[in-house]
Amino acid sequence: MDSGTVSGIVTGVLIVAFIGIAAWAYSKRRKPDFDEAANLPFADDDAQPNRDTSASPNGADSRKNGSCKSKGDRNT
């Protein structure tokens, strides 16, 4: 096989893959999932909980209550 034949085979495989992905994306079974994903930017996200586990529950800065042992810059 020469390089032209290999190039033609690879091109054919890529065309078949493209057609398969396009058929999957535009199938009627996927429409509800894609419609839901399309509306995600408009979802109301005001009630989402704080996922930061290092934050204190009352929102106070932990450095203000004296839990920080080091005072000043150690590099001086």
C-alpha positions in Angstrom: 0.0 0.0 0.0 1.3 3.4 -0.9 0.7 6.6 1.0 -2.3 7.6 -1.2 -4.2 4.4 -0.3 -3.5 4.9 3.4 -4.6 8.6 3.2 -7.8 7.6 1.4 -8.6 5.0 4.0 -8.0 7.4 6.9 -10.1 10.0 5.1 -13.0 7.5 4.7 -12.8 6.5 8.4 -12.9 10.2 9.4 -15.9 10.9 7.2 -17.8 7.9 8.6 -16.9 9.1 12.2 -18.1 12.6 11.4 -21.4 11.3 10.0 -21.9 9.1 13.1 -21.3 12.0 15.5 -23.6 14.3 13.5 -26.3 11.6 13.5 -25.9 11.1 17.3 -26.0 14.9 18.0 -29.1 15.5 15.9 -31.0 12.3 17.0 -34.4 12.8 18.6 -33.3 10.8 21.7 -30.7 13.4 22.6 -32.9 16.4 22.1 -34.2 16.6 25.8 -30.6 16.4 27.1 -29.4 19.1 24.8 -32.4 21.3 25.6 -31.7 21.0 29.3 -28.0 21.8 28.7 -29.0 24.8 26.6 -31.1 26.3 29.4 -28.4 25.9 32.1 -27.2 29.5 31.8 -30.7 30.7 32.7 -31.0 28.4 35.8 -31.6 30.2 39.1 -28.4 29.6 41.0 -29.0 31.9 44.0 -29.8 29.1 46.4 -26.7 27.1 45.8 -24.8 26.2 49.0 -21.2 27.4 49.7 -18.9 24.6 48.7 -15.8 26.1 50.3 -15.0 23.7 53.2 -12.3 25.9 54.5 -14.6 28.8 55.2 -15.9 29.3 58.7 -19.6 28.8 59.1 -20.3 32.4 60.2 -18.2 33.9 57.4 -15.6 35.4 59.7 -12.0 35.5 58.8 -10.1 32.9 60.8 -7.0 35.1 60.9 -8.8 37.7 63.0 -9.5 35.4 66.0 -5.9 34.7 66.9 -5.6 31.2 65.5 -2.7 32.3 63.3 0.5 31.4 65.2 3.0 33.3 63.0 3.3 37.0 63.5 4.8 39.0 60.7 6.9 38.0 57.8 9.3 35.1 58.3 11.5 36.2 55.4 13.0 39.2 57.2 
